[in-house]
Structures are given as C-alpha cells and as structure tokens.
Amino acid sequence: MKKIVVFGGSNSKKSINKQLAIYASSLLKDIEVTVLDLNEFPLPIYGVDEESENGIPENAKTFLQNIHSADGIILSLAEHNGNFTVAFKNIFDWMSRVEKKLWSNIPMLLMATSPGGRGGTSVLSTAKNGFPHMGGNIVSDFSLPSFYDHFKDGEIVDEELNNQLKAAVAILGKLI
C-alpha cells in the first residue's frame, strides 16, 4: 500500500493548516496516512554553534526518516509575517543539515491557508520558489483563503474551492 506523510507547518495545537492537510489526505483512497505534528519533534533553535557542539538532534533525523519513508507528501504551511513559521523553519533547517535535498523528489501537494483573504499565498510562493532547490517535487498546490468562512466540520464547504482541492489531490494521487 502506498504511504503519504501529512503535516501542517505550524506548532499550533489547533493548527488550521494541519486540519486542511488532514482533510486533503482524506480525499485519497487506499493510501496509508501518517500525520506528523511538529510539537512531537522538539528541537533546539538551529545554529552553527549548536550543531558543532551537540550534533544533529535525533528528532530532526526521525522527522526526515518519516518523510523519506513516504510515497507522497501533503504539507500545508502556516504564514507568519509572510513567511514560514519559526517552528517549521527550524525543523526544515535541521533536516537540511542531514540531507541538502531533504524532500528527495517525493511528489508533494503544497498548500497554505490563513484566516485572511490571501490564504497564505506569500508563504506558498516562498516555498514554491525554494523547495525545488531542496529536492522538492511540487506536483500541485492549493491555497484556501478565509479558513473560518470556508472550512467547517472538517471539510471545505465552498464547492468551487473544494473542487480545486480535489483536483490538486487527484494529481498527487496519480503520481504516488
């Protein structure tokens, strides 16, 4: 059975991005889903001194092993001030010290959502531009604006947006 790894790029316990990623994964059939939570992989703040004094933390290696064990990735990024959250950027930096091309060309559905009308488009753009240099194989992407207006009871309630997500998920599904 094919396996996907699903996570939100946030350490919020009520992460709307994690909710969106889980919903997207539910649209795939006959797939083993592993949901990762950044809170379960605590790490020191990345720094050259930290790495030289203490090495690469096991949690960074374990998180990366989870990614490498998958046939596909669903990642929904939270946006803080137009960029990655500190929690995501930190684990991303640590994983890149284990392996520069950390995404290993695994097919990825890249998403973002936010409470506002732009739906995390700034962070999505940043990731779409940068991830390919790190082995990112972004096969489809999706932005959900105004999360609390369009996502209720565990699903997207706006038919047009839901159909856009289903199309993005279908692309991923064909490639894993």
C-alpha positions as CSV (number, residue, x, y, z in Angstrom):
1,M,0.0,0.0,0.0
2,K,1.2,3.5,-0.8
3,K,2.0,5.8,2.1
4,I,1.8,9.6,2.5
5,V,3.1,11.9,5.2
6,V,0.8,14.7,6.1
7,F,1.6,17.7,8.3
8,G,1.0,21.4,8.9
9,G,3.9,23.8,9.0
10,S,2.9,25.1,12.4
11,N,3.3,24.2,16.1
12,S,-0.2,25.5,17.0
13,K,-2.2,22.8,18.8
14,K,-5.3,23.9,16.8
15,S,-3.4,24.4,13.5
16,I,-5.8,25.2,10.7
17,N,-3.1,24.1,8.3
18,K,-2.9,20.7,9.9
19,Q,-6.7,20.4,9.7
20,L,-6.5,21.3,6.0
21,A,-3.7,18.8,5.3
22,I,-5.6,16.0,7.1
23,Y,-8.8,16.8,5.1
24,A,-6.8,16.7,1.8
25,S,-5.4,13.3,2.8
26,S,-8.9,12.0,3.4
27,L,-9.7,12.6,-0.3
28,L,-7.2,9.9,-1.3
29,K,-8.3,6.3,-1.3
30,D,-6.3,3.2,-0.4
31,I,-3.4,5.2,1.0
32,E,-1.7,4.7,4.4
33,V,-1.6,8.2,6.0
34,T,0.9,9.2,8.7
35,V,0.1,12.5,10.3
36,L,3.1,14.3,11.8
37,D,2.9,17.1,14.4
38,L,5.8,19.4,14.8
39,N,5.1,19.5,18.5
40,E,6.2,15.9,18.8
41,F,9.7,16.7,17.4
42,P,11.1,19.4,19.8
43,L,14.4,20.8,18.6
44,P,16.8,23.4,19.8
45,I,17.0,26.5,17.5
46,Y,19.2,25.8,14.6
47,G,22.6,27.4,14.7
48,V,26.1,26.5,13.5
49,D,27.4,26.6,17.1
50,E,24.6,24.4,18.3
51,E,25.3,21.9,15.6
52,S,29.1,21.8,16.1
53,E,28.7,21.5,19.9
54,N,25.8,18.9,20.0
55,G,25.4,17.5,16.5
56,I,22.2,17.0,14.7
57,P,19.3,16.2,17.0
58,E,17.6,12.8,16.7
59,N,14.2,14.4,16.3
60,A,15.4,16.1,13.1
61,K,16.6,12.7,11.8
62,T,13.4,11.0,12.8
63,F,11.2,13.6,11.1
64,L,13.2,13.3,7.9
65,Q,13.1,9.5,8.0
66,N,9.3,9.8,8.2
67,I,9.4,11.9,5.0
68,H,11.7,9.6,3.2
69,S,9.5,6.6,4.1
70,A,6.6,8.1,2.2
71,D,5.5,7.9,-1.4
72,G,3.9,11.3,-1.2
73,I,3.8,14.4,1.0
74,I,0.9,16.7,1.9
75,L,2.2,19.9,3.5
76,S,0.1,22.9,4.4
77,L,2.2,25.9,5.5
78,A,1.1,28.4,8.1
79,E,2.2,32.0,7.4
80,H,3.8,34.3,9.9
81,N,4.6,37.8,8.6
82,G,4.6,36.5,5.0
83,N,7.0,33.6,5.7
84,F,7.4,30.2,7.3
85,T,6.6,29.8,11.0
86,V,9.6,29.6,13.2
87,A,8.7,26.0,14.1
88,F,8.7,24.9,10.5
89,K,11.8,26.9,9.5
90,N,13.7,25.3,12.4
91,I,12.9,21.7,11.5
92,F,13.4,22.5,7.8
93,D,16.9,23.9,8.6
94,W,17.8,20.9,10.8
95,M,16.7,18.4,8.2
96,S,18.7,20.2,5.5
97,R,21.8,19.6,7.6
98,V,21.1,15.8,7.4
99,E,20.4,15.9,3.7
100,K,20.5,19.0,1.4
101,K,17.9,17.6,-1.0
102,L,15.7,16.7,2.0
103,W,12.4,16.4,0.0
104,S,14.1,13.6,-2.1
105,N,11.9,14.4,-5.1
106,I,8.9,12.7,-3.4
107,P,5.7,14.0,-5.0
108,M,4.2,16.8,-2.9
109,L,0.9,18.6,-2.6
110,L,1.9,22.0,-1.2
111,M,-0.8,24.1,0.4
112,A,-1.4,27.1,2.7
113,T,-4.4,28.6,4.5
114,S,-5.0,31.5,6.8
115,P,-7.9,33.3,8.4
116,G,-7.4,36.2,5.9
117,G,-8.4,36.5,2.3
118,R,-5.0,35.8,0.8
119,G,-4.8,32.3,2.2
120,G,-1.1,32.2,2.9
121,T,-0.1,33.0,-0.7
122,S,3.1,34.7,0.4
123,V,4.5,31.6,2.2
124,L,3.2,29.4,-0.5
125,S,5.1,31.4,-3.1
126,T,8.3,31.3,-0.9
127,A,8.1,27.5,-0.7
128,K,7.3,27.0,-4.4
129,N,10.4,29.0,-5.3
130,G,12.7,27.4,-2.7
131,F,11.7,23.8,-2.2
132,P,12.8,22.6,-5.7
133,H,16.4,23.5,-4.8
134,M,16.0,21.2,-1.8
135,G,14.7,18.2,-3.8
136,G,11.1,19.4,-3.7
137,N,8.8,17.8,-6.3
138,I,5.7,20.0,-6.0
139,V,3.2,18.3,-8.3
140,S,0.2,20.5,-7.3
141,D,-0.6,23.3,-4.9
142,F,-3.6,24.9,-3.3
143,S,-4.4,28.0,-1.2
144,L,-7.5,28.2,0.9
145,P,-8.5,31.8,1.8
146,S,-10.6,32.8,4.8
147,F,-10.3,29.5,6.5
148,Y,-13.0,30.0,9.1
149,D,-15.5,31.0,6.3
150,H,-14.7,28.1,4.0
151,F,-13.8,25.2,6.3
152,K,-16.4,23.8,8.7
153,D,-16.9,20.4,10.4
154,G,-13.7,19.0,9.0
155,E,-14.2,19.9,5.3
156,I,-14.2,22.7,2.8
157,V,-17.8,23.9,2.4
158,D,-17.3,26.2,-0.6
159,E,-17.9,23.9,-3.6
160,E,-15.6,25.7,-6.0
161,L,-12.7,25.7,-3.6
162,N,-13.4,22.1,-2.6
163,N,-13.3,21.1,-6.3
164,Q,-10.0,22.9,-6.7
165,L,-8.5,21.0,-3.8
166,K,-9.9,17.7,-5.1
167,A,-8.2,18.4,-8.5
168,A,-4.9,19.1,-6.7
169,V,-5.2,15.9,-4.6
170,A,-6.0,13.9,-7.7
171,I,-2.8,15.0,-9.4
172,L,-0.8,13.8,-6.3
173,G,-2.8,10.6,-6.2
174,K,-1.8,9.7,-9.8
175,L,1.9,10.3,-9.1
176,I,2.3,8.2,-5.9
